[in-house]
């Protein structure tokens, strides 16, 4: 019983470590958004992966808390087009009104993002446009690559503009210098250069409709007044941890691999604590990264913990009698890990589409296959290592002669039968070693933990598997 209590305390301490790690990091991300609020989201600096993680979380938070509108306060010269595409996809998923307040700059990728919102307002001195694709070095793309890139992005930005009731020709001209913008008989922008608009040009009304922006405003408060937004203004700010959220999600297969292998070694090496700590840290980082990236909430963590509890119940109480708890627990854990990686937005169908599952399934496949390979190698070579012998034999054995040179026998060689008595040599949790006469045999219990030097009795043999229980007097 003492060994059992010690093991349970160890599992609870590792679980507490997971909660502590996630609680510290998520503490910064508790923005107060209530039903009917106007959520203000800053979009500043380079359009980079960390910005995507923040905006995705902000959009989902505003949707889940039933905000009345989202205002993106923009000041960016642009950045990566692939990240801009992901942000555009996130904005086009929203079911609540979206506004962009261009507070100075909406250059390059910023212009593409602004087009993905339903309403655009600009500061008195501000500009939007110049979204032509270039290399990271600032040089122009090669001719063929440039033609393909502009063709693809022109189609994307036109579709985004049409969805949000903006002029698709104006949006395309931001990127394609060969695009002429003509409204009625008036040529607003001739071919030959990519389009850039200042606030006065963007708000010019042609045939009763503004060219792009709905008005010039001095501040967020001025925008809410002119747009007729009456809700309380609440800001959502990025957290420091979101700067690394992208890298955590990118390393998802490795974190899953580390978590699975750590859990395997925790149960394989008696007396060792570091594998469980490593497993806890890997799973905590996995869930934390996806939470901060706006991909998962606390419900997936609860599902994972429930699965883990069911697996522990199977191991501790029902080993070799039923597999129901273990199977259900493993299924819940795998489902939570997979669901964590799915980019699901409020209002979408509960079951994800094939496209939404593609990357999560690939990550899961890599992690599981990698785990099987590494576990197979560990099962073959780990028992021969000094680390395993130190923990499995020295730390678990009582003082006395070493068993390192004692030959291990199987039940068939000894003809062990139910009722045969012996002594536990190592801690049985539930597997370990026991001595019968002059032979050391690999044995397993029905789930109970048995301390070293405890009398045991064989209750079942099945080939090379010997099942024992404590024979100590009560």
ROVO-307042 format. One record per residue (C-alpha): x, y, z. Coordinates in Angstrom, 1 decimal. Layout:
<nodes>
x=X; y=Y; z=Z;
...
</nodes>
This chain:
<nodes>
x=0.0; y=0.0; z=0.0;
x=2.9; y=2.4; z=0.8;
x=4.3; y=1.8; z=-2.7;
x=0.9; y=2.4; z=-4.2;
x=0.4; y=5.7; z=-2.3;
x=3.9; y=6.8; z=-3.3;
x=3.2; y=6.1; z=-7.0;
x=-0.1; y=8.0; z=-6.8;
x=1.6; y=11.0; z=-5.2;
x=4.1; y=10.9; z=-8.0;
x=1.5; y=10.9; z=-10.7;
x=-0.5; y=13.7; z=-9.0;
x=2.7; y=15.8; z=-8.7;
x=3.4; y=15.4; z=-12.4;
x=-0.3; y=16.3; z=-13.2;
x=0.1; y=19.4; z=-11.0;
x=3.2; y=20.4; z=-12.9;
x=1.2; y=20.3; z=-16.2;
x=-1.5; y=22.5; z=-14.7;
x=1.1; y=24.9; z=-13.2;
x=2.9; y=25.3; z=-16.6;
x=-0.4; y=25.9; z=-18.4;
x=-1.8; y=28.2; z=-15.8;
x=1.3; y=30.5; z=-15.7;
x=1.3; y=30.9; z=-19.5;
x=-2.4; y=31.3; z=-20.0;
x=-2.7; y=33.8; z=-17.1;
x=-1.6; y=36.6; z=-19.5;
x=-4.2; y=35.7; z=-22.1;
x=-7.3; y=36.4; z=-20.0;
x=-8.8; y=39.4; z=-21.8;
x=-12.3; y=40.4; z=-20.6;
x=-14.7; y=40.3; z=-23.6;
x=-18.4; y=40.2; z=-22.8;
x=-21.5; y=39.9; z=-24.9;
x=-22.2; y=43.0; z=-27.0;
x=-18.6; y=44.4; z=-26.5;
x=-16.7; y=45.9; z=-29.4;
x=-13.4; y=44.0; z=-29.5;
x=-10.4; y=46.1; z=-30.5;
x=-7.4; y=44.1; z=-31.8;
x=-4.1; y=45.7; z=-32.6;
x=-2.4; y=44.7; z=-35.8;
x=1.0; y=46.3; z=-35.7;
x=4.5; y=45.5; z=-36.9;
x=5.5; y=42.7; z=-39.4;
x=2.9; y=40.3; z=-40.6;
x=4.6; y=37.2; z=-39.2;
x=3.6; y=33.8; z=-37.6;
x=3.3; y=35.3; z=-34.1;
x=0.8; y=37.8; z=-35.4;
x=-1.3; y=35.0; z=-37.0;
x=-1.4; y=33.2; z=-33.6;
x=-2.6; y=36.3; z=-31.8;
x=-5.2; y=37.3; z=-34.4;
x=-6.6; y=33.8; z=-34.6;
x=-7.1; y=33.6; z=-30.9;
x=-8.6; y=37.1; z=-30.8;
x=-11.1; y=36.3; z=-33.6;
x=-12.2; y=33.1; z=-31.8;
x=-12.4; y=34.9; z=-28.5;
x=-14.6; y=37.6; z=-29.9;
x=-16.9; y=35.1; z=-31.6;
x=-17.2; y=32.8; z=-28.6;
x=-18.0; y=35.7; z=-26.2;
x=-20.5; y=37.2; z=-28.7;
x=-18.9; y=40.5; z=-29.3;
x=-20.9; y=42.9; z=-31.4;
x=-18.0; y=43.7; z=-33.7;
x=-14.2; y=43.5; z=-34.1;
x=-12.0; y=46.5; z=-35.0;
x=-8.5; y=45.8; z=-36.2;
x=-6.3; y=48.8; z=-35.5;
x=-3.7; y=48.5; z=-38.2;
x=-0.2; y=49.9; z=-38.6;
x=2.0; y=47.6; z=-40.7;
x=4.2; y=47.8; z=-43.7;
x=3.4; y=44.2; z=-44.5;
x=5.3; y=40.9; z=-44.3;
x=4.8; y=37.4; z=-45.4;
x=2.1; y=36.7; z=-47.9;
x=1.5; y=33.1; z=-46.8;
x=0.8; y=34.4; z=-43.2;
x=-1.4; y=37.1; z=-44.7;
x=-3.4; y=34.3; z=-46.5;
x=-3.9; y=32.5; z=-43.3;
x=-5.1; y=35.7; z=-41.6;
x=-7.5; y=36.4; z=-44.5;
x=-8.9; y=32.9; z=-44.1;
x=-9.4; y=33.5; z=-40.3;
x=-11.2; y=36.8; z=-41.0;
x=-13.4; y=35.3; z=-43.6;
x=-14.6; y=32.7; z=-41.1;
x=-16.1; y=35.4; z=-38.8;
x=-19.8; y=35.8; z=-38.3;
x=-19.7; y=39.2; z=-36.6;
x=-19.0; y=42.5; z=-38.3;
x=-15.3; y=43.3; z=-38.9;
x=-13.7; y=46.8; z=-39.2;
x=-10.2; y=47.9; z=-40.0;
x=-8.9; y=51.2; z=-38.7;
x=-5.8; y=52.1; z=-40.7;
x=-3.8; y=54.1; z=-38.2;
x=-1.0; y=55.2; z=-40.5;
x=-0.1; y=52.2; z=-42.6;
x=-1.7; y=49.3; z=-44.4;
x=1.1; y=48.4; z=-46.8;
x=1.6; y=45.2; z=-48.8;
x=0.2; y=42.3; z=-46.8;
x=-1.6; y=44.7; z=-44.6;
x=-3.7; y=45.9; z=-47.5;
x=-4.6; y=42.3; z=-48.3;
x=-5.7; y=41.8; z=-44.7;
x=-7.7; y=45.1; z=-44.6;
x=-9.6; y=44.0; z=-47.7;
x=-10.7; y=40.9; z=-45.8;
x=-12.7; y=43.0; z=-43.4;
x=-16.2; y=44.4; z=-44.1;
x=-15.6; y=48.0; z=-43.3;
x=-12.5; y=50.2; z=-43.7;
x=-11.8; y=53.5; z=-42.0;
x=-8.6; y=55.5; z=-42.2;
x=-6.7; y=58.1; z=-40.1;
x=-6.3; y=61.5; z=-41.7;
x=-2.7; y=60.8; z=-42.6;
x=-2.6; y=57.2; z=-43.7;
x=-2.1; y=55.0; z=-46.8;
x=-3.1; y=51.6; z=-48.1;
x=-1.8; y=49.5; z=-51.0;
x=1.5; y=48.5; z=-52.7;
x=0.9; y=44.8; z=-52.2;
x=3.1; y=43.5; z=-55.1;
x=4.9; y=40.3; z=-54.1;
x=8.7; y=40.5; z=-53.8;
x=11.5; y=38.3; z=-52.5;
x=12.5; y=38.4; z=-48.8;
x=15.7; y=40.3; z=-49.9;
x=13.5; y=43.1; z=-51.4;
x=14.3; y=42.1; z=-55.0;
x=11.6; y=41.4; z=-57.6;
x=10.5; y=37.9; z=-58.4;
x=11.7; y=36.1; z=-61.5;
x=9.4; y=36.6; z=-64.4;
x=7.7; y=33.2; z=-64.4;
x=7.3; y=33.0; z=-60.7;
x=6.0; y=36.6; z=-60.6;
x=3.4; y=35.8; z=-63.2;
x=2.2; y=32.7; z=-61.3;
x=2.2; y=34.5; z=-57.9;
x=0.3; y=37.5; z=-59.1;
x=-2.3; y=35.4; z=-60.9;
x=-3.0; y=33.4; z=-57.8;
x=-3.0; y=36.3; z=-55.4;
x=-5.1; y=38.4; z=-57.7;
x=-7.8; y=35.8; z=-57.7;
x=-7.6; y=35.4; z=-53.9;
x=-7.8; y=39.2; z=-53.2;
x=-10.6; y=39.7; z=-55.7;
x=-12.6; y=36.9; z=-54.0;
x=-12.0; y=38.4; z=-50.6;
x=-12.9; y=41.9; z=-51.8;
x=-16.2; y=40.7; z=-53.4;
x=-17.2; y=38.8; z=-50.2;
x=-16.7; y=42.0; z=-48.2;
x=-18.4; y=44.3; z=-50.7;
x=-15.2; y=46.1; z=-51.8;
x=-14.4; y=47.0; z=-55.4;
x=-12.4; y=43.9; z=-56.6;
x=-10.6; y=45.9; z=-59.3;
x=-9.2; y=48.3; z=-56.6;
x=-8.1; y=45.3; z=-54.5;
x=-6.4; y=43.6; z=-57.5;
x=-4.6; y=46.9; z=-58.5;
x=-2.9; y=46.9; z=-55.1;
x=-1.0; y=43.9; z=-56.3;
x=-1.0; y=43.9; z=-60.1;
x=0.5; y=46.8; z=-61.9;
x=-1.1; y=45.8; z=-65.2;
x=-4.6; y=46.2; z=-63.7;
x=-6.6; y=49.3; z=-64.7;
x=-9.3; y=50.6; z=-62.4;
x=-12.2; y=52.1; z=-64.2;
x=-15.5; y=53.2; z=-62.7;
x=-18.1; y=54.1; z=-65.3;
x=-16.3; y=56.4; z=-67.8;
x=-13.6; y=57.5; z=-65.3;
x=-10.2; y=55.8; z=-65.2;
x=-9.4; y=56.0; z=-61.5;
x=-6.0; y=54.2; z=-61.8;
x=-4.2; y=53.6; z=-65.1;
x=-1.9; y=50.6; z=-65.8;
x=1.8; y=50.8; z=-65.1;
x=2.1; y=50.9; z=-61.3;
x=0.7; y=49.2; z=-58.3;
x=-2.1; y=51.2; z=-56.6;
x=-1.6; y=53.0; z=-53.3;
x=-4.3; y=55.2; z=-51.8;
x=-4.2; y=57.9; z=-49.1;
x=-7.1; y=58.5; z=-46.9;
x=-8.6; y=61.3; z=-49.1;
x=-8.3; y=59.2; z=-52.3;
x=-9.7; y=56.0; z=-50.6;
x=-12.8; y=57.8; z=-49.2;
x=-13.6; y=59.7; z=-52.5;
x=-17.2; y=59.0; z=-53.4;
x=-17.7; y=58.0; z=-57.1;
x=-21.2; y=57.4; z=-58.3;
x=-22.4; y=57.7; z=-54.7;
x=-20.1; y=55.1; z=-53.3;
x=-16.7; y=55.5; z=-51.6;
x=-13.7; y=54.1; z=-53.6;
x=-12.7; y=51.9; z=-50.7;
x=-12.8; y=53.4; z=-47.2;
x=-16.0; y=54.5; z=-45.6;
x=-14.6; y=57.5; z=-43.8;
x=-11.7; y=59.3; z=-42.1;
x=-11.6; y=59.0; z=-38.3;
x=-9.2; y=60.3; z=-35.7;
x=-9.4; y=57.4; z=-33.2;
x=-11.2; y=54.2; z=-32.2;
x=-13.8; y=56.2; z=-30.3;
x=-14.4; y=58.3; z=-33.4;
x=-14.8; y=55.2; z=-35.5;
x=-17.3; y=53.6; z=-33.2;
x=-19.3; y=56.8; z=-33.2;
x=-19.4; y=57.1; z=-37.0;
x=-20.1; y=53.4; z=-37.5;
x=-22.9; y=53.4; z=-35.0;
x=-21.3; y=50.8; z=-32.7;
x=-22.7; y=51.2; z=-29.2;
x=-21.1; y=48.4; z=-27.3;
x=-18.4; y=48.8; z=-24.6;
x=-14.9; y=49.0; z=-26.2;
x=-12.7; y=46.2; z=-24.9;
x=-9.1; y=45.6; z=-26.1;
x=-7.5; y=42.2; z=-26.7;
x=-3.7; y=42.4; z=-26.4;
x=-1.1; y=39.9; z=-27.5;
x=0.8; y=38.0; z=-24.8;
x=4.5; y=37.4; z=-24.6;
x=4.0; y=33.7; z=-25.0;
x=2.3; y=34.2; z=-28.4;
x=5.7; y=35.1; z=-29.8;
x=6.7; y=31.5; z=-29.5;
x=3.3; y=29.9; z=-30.2;
x=4.0; y=29.4; z=-33.9;
x=7.2; y=27.5; z=-33.1;
x=5.5; y=25.3; z=-30.6;
x=2.7; y=24.4; z=-33.1;
x=5.3; y=23.8; z=-35.8;
x=7.0; y=21.3; z=-33.5;
x=3.8; y=19.5; z=-32.6;
x=5.0; y=16.1; z=-33.9;
x=8.2; y=16.3; z=-31.8;
x=6.3; y=17.3; z=-28.7;
x=3.8; y=14.5; z=-29.1;
x=6.7; y=12.1; z=-29.7;
x=8.4; y=13.4; z=-26.5;
x=5.2; y=13.1; z=-24.5;
x=4.5; y=9.5; z=-25.6;
x=8.1; y=8.3; z=-25.1;
x=8.3; y=10.0; z=-21.7;
x=5.1; y=8.3; z=-20.6;
x=6.4; y=4.9; z=-21.8;
x=9.7; y=5.3; z=-19.9;
x=7.8; y=6.5; z=-16.8;
x=6.1; y=3.1; z=-16.6;
x=9.0; y=1.1; z=-17.9;
x=11.8; y=2.3; z=-15.5;
x=10.8; y=1.8; z=-11.9;
x=12.0; y=4.6; z=-9.6;
x=12.7; y=7.2; z=-12.3;
x=10.9; y=10.5; z=-12.2;
x=12.5; y=12.4; z=-15.0;
x=10.6; y=10.6; z=-17.8;
x=7.3; y=11.6; z=-16.3;
x=8.4; y=15.2; z=-15.9;
x=9.6; y=15.3; z=-19.5;
x=6.3; y=13.8; z=-20.7;
x=4.3; y=16.4; z=-18.6;
x=6.3; y=19.3; z=-20.0;
x=6.0; y=18.1; z=-23.7;
x=2.2; y=17.7; z=-23.4;
x=1.9; y=20.9; z=-21.5;
x=3.8; y=22.8; z=-24.2;
x=1.7; y=21.0; z=-26.9;
x=-1.6; y=22.1; z=-25.5;
x=-0.2; y=25.5; z=-24.4;
x=1.1; y=26.3; z=-27.9;
x=-2.1; y=25.4; z=-29.6;
x=-4.1; y=27.3; z=-27.0;
x=-2.1; y=30.5; z=-27.6;
x=-2.2; y=30.0; z=-31.3;
x=-6.0; y=30.1; z=-31.2;
x=-6.4; y=26.4; z=-32.2;
x=-7.6; y=24.9; z=-28.9;
x=-9.4; y=25.7; z=-25.7;
x=-9.5; y=24.1; z=-22.2;
x=-12.0; y=21.5; z=-23.2;
x=-9.4; y=19.5; z=-25.1;
x=-7.2; y=19.5; z=-22.0;
x=-10.1; y=18.3; z=-19.9;
x=-10.7; y=15.5; z=-22.5;
x=-7.0; y=14.5; z=-22.4;
x=-7.0; y=14.5; z=-18.6;
x=-10.1; y=12.3; z=-18.5;
x=-8.5; y=9.8; z=-20.9;
x=-5.3; y=9.8; z=-18.7;
x=-7.3; y=9.1; z=-15.6;
x=-9.1; y=6.2; z=-17.3;
x=-5.7; y=4.7; z=-18.4;
x=-4.4; y=5.0; z=-14.8;
x=-7.5; y=3.3; z=-13.5;
x=-7.0; y=0.5; z=-15.9;
x=-3.3; y=0.1; z=-14.9;
x=-3.8; y=0.4; z=-11.1;
x=-7.1; y=-1.4; z=-10.6;
x=-8.2; y=-3.5; z=-13.6;
x=-5.0; y=-4.8; z=-15.1;
x=-5.5; y=-8.2; z=-16.8;
x=-9.2; y=-8.2; z=-16.0;
x=-10.7; y=-5.7; z=-18.5;
x=-9.4; y=-3.4; z=-21.2;
x=-12.4; y=-1.2; z=-21.4;
x=-11.1; y=1.7; z=-19.3;
x=-7.7; y=1.6; z=-21.1;
x=-9.1; y=1.5; z=-24.6;
x=-11.6; y=4.3; z=-23.9;
x=-8.9; y=6.4; z=-22.2;
x=-6.4; y=6.0; z=-25.0;
x=-9.1; y=6.9; z=-27.5;
x=-10.0; y=10.1; z=-25.6;
x=-6.3; y=11.1; z=-25.3;
x=-5.7; y=10.6; z=-29.1;
x=-9.0; y=12.4; z=-29.9;
x=-8.0; y=15.4; z=-27.7;
x=-4.5; y=15.5; z=-29.3;
x=-6.0; y=15.5; z=-32.8;
x=-8.8; y=18.0; z=-32.0;
x=-6.2; y=20.4; z=-30.5;
x=-4.6; y=20.8; z=-33.9;
x=-7.8; y=21.4; z=-35.9;
x=-8.4; y=25.0; z=-36.8;
x=-12.1; y=25.1; z=-35.9;
x=-14.1; y=28.4; z=-35.6;
x=-17.3; y=29.1; z=-33.7;
x=-20.3; y=28.5; z=-35.8;
x=-18.7; y=25.8; z=-38.0;
x=-19.9; y=22.3; z=-38.2;
x=-18.8; y=20.2; z=-35.2;
x=-17.1; y=17.6; z=-37.4;
x=-14.1; y=19.0; z=-39.3;
x=-13.7; y=18.7; z=-43.0;
x=-11.0; y=16.8; z=-44.8;
x=-8.9; y=19.9; z=-45.4;
x=-9.1; y=20.9; z=-41.7;
x=-7.9; y=17.4; z=-40.7;
x=-5.0; y=17.1; z=-43.2;
x=-2.2; y=18.7; z=-41.2;
x=-3.4; y=17.3; z=-37.8;
x=-3.6; y=13.8; z=-39.2;
x=-0.1; y=14.1; z=-40.7;
x=1.3; y=15.3; z=-37.4;
x=-0.4; y=12.5; z=-35.5;
x=0.8; y=9.9; z=-38.0;
x=4.4; y=11.2; z=-37.7;
x=4.2; y=11.1; z=-33.9;
x=2.7; y=7.7; z=-33.6;
x=4.9; y=6.0; z=-36.2;
x=8.0; y=7.6; z=-34.7;
x=6.9; y=6.5; z=-31.2;
x=6.4; y=2.9; z=-32.4;
x=9.9; y=2.9; z=-33.9;
x=11.6; y=4.4; z=-30.9;
x=9.7; y=2.3; z=-28.4;
x=10.7; y=-0.9; z=-30.3;
x=14.3; y=0.2; z=-30.1;
x=14.0; y=1.0; z=-26.5;
x=12.4; y=-2.3; z=-25.7;
x=15.3; y=-4.1; z=-27.4;
x=18.2; y=-2.1; z=-26.1;
x=17.1; y=-0.2; z=-23.0;
x=17.4; y=-3.2; z=-20.5;
x=21.0; y=-3.5; z=-21.5;
x=21.9; y=0.0; z=-20.5;
x=23.4; y=1.1; z=-17.2;
x=20.7; y=3.7; z=-16.6;
x=17.9; y=1.1; z=-16.8;
x=19.8; y=-1.3; z=-14.5;
x=20.5; y=1.4; z=-12.0;
x=16.8; y=2.4; z=-11.7;
x=15.2; y=-1.0; z=-12.3;
x=17.6; y=-3.1; z=-10.0;
x=19.7; y=-1.0; z=-7.7;
x=17.0; y=1.6; z=-6.7;
x=14.3; y=-1.0; z=-6.4;
x=16.2; y=-3.8; z=-4.8;
x=16.7; y=-4.1; z=-1.0;
x=20.3; y=-4.1; z=0.3;
x=22.0; y=-7.3; z=-0.4;
x=23.8; y=-9.2; z=-3.2;
x=23.4; y=-7.9; z=-6.7;
x=21.1; y=-9.7; z=-9.1;
x=22.9; y=-8.4; z=-12.2;
x=24.4; y=-11.8; z=-12.9;
x=21.5; y=-13.9; z=-11.8;
x=20.0; y=-15.8; z=-14.8;
x=16.3; y=-15.0; z=-15.5;
x=14.0; y=-17.9; z=-16.1;
x=10.6; y=-18.3; z=-17.7;
x=7.6; y=-19.9; z=-16.1;
x=7.7; y=-22.9; z=-18.5;
x=11.3; y=-23.7; z=-17.6;
x=10.4; y=-23.7; z=-13.9;
x=7.1; y=-25.3; z=-14.3;
x=5.5; y=-22.7; z=-12.0;
x=1.9; y=-23.6; z=-11.1;
x=-0.8; y=-21.6; z=-9.3;
x=0.0; y=-21.6; z=-5.6;
x=3.7; y=-21.5; z=-5.9;
x=5.2; y=-19.1; z=-3.4;
x=8.1; y=-16.7; z=-3.9;
x=9.4; y=-13.3; z=-3.0;
x=9.3; y=-10.0; z=-4.9;
x=12.8; y=-8.9; z=-5.9;
x=11.9; y=-5.5; z=-7.4;
x=8.9; y=-3.4; z=-6.9;
x=6.0; y=-4.8; z=-8.9;
x=4.1; y=-1.8; z=-10.5;
x=2.5; y=-4.0; z=-11.8;
x=5.4; y=-5.8; z=-13.6;
x=8.8; y=-6.6; z=-12.1;
x=10.8; y=-9.6; z=-10.9;
x=10.3; y=-12.2; z=-8.3;
x=12.4; y=-15.0; z=-7.0;
x=11.2; y=-18.6; z=-6.9;
x=13.6; y=-21.0; z=-5.3;
x=17.0; y=-20.0; z=-6.9;
x=15.5; y=-18.4; z=-10.0;
x=14.5; y=-14.9; z=-10.8;
x=11.3; y=-14.7; z=-13.0;
x=9.6; y=-11.8; z=-14.8;
x=6.1; y=-11.5; z=-13.2;
x=3.1; y=-9.2; z=-13.2;
x=0.3; y=-8.4; z=-10.7;
x=-3.4; y=-7.9; z=-11.4;
x=-2.9; y=-4.2; z=-10.9;
x=-1.7; y=-3.9; z=-7.3;
x=1.7; y=-2.4; z=-6.3;
x=3.9; y=-4.8; z=-4.3;
x=7.0; y=-3.7; z=-2.5;
x=10.4; y=-5.6; z=-2.7;
x=10.9; y=-8.5; z=-0.3;
x=7.1; y=-9.0; z=-0.1;
x=6.0; y=-12.7; z=-0.2;
x=4.0; y=-13.4; z=-3.4;
x=2.0; y=-16.3; z=-4.7;
x=1.4; y=-17.4; z=-8.3;
x=-2.3; y=-17.3; z=-9.2;
x=-2.1; y=-17.8; z=-13.0;
x=0.4; y=-18.8; z=-15.7;
x=-0.1; y=-18.2; z=-19.4;
x=2.8; y=-19.2; z=-21.5;
x=5.7; y=-17.0; z=-20.4;
x=3.5; y=-14.7; z=-18.4;
x=3.3; y=-15.3; z=-14.6;
x=0.6; y=-13.4; z=-12.7;
x=1.1; y=-13.1; z=-8.9;
x=-0.5; y=-11.5; z=-5.9;
x=0.7; y=-10.6; z=-2.5;
x=1.0; y=-13.5; z=0.0;
x=1.9; y=-11.3; z=2.9;
x=-0.2; y=-11.8; z=6.0;
x=-2.8; y=-9.2; z=6.5;
</nodes>
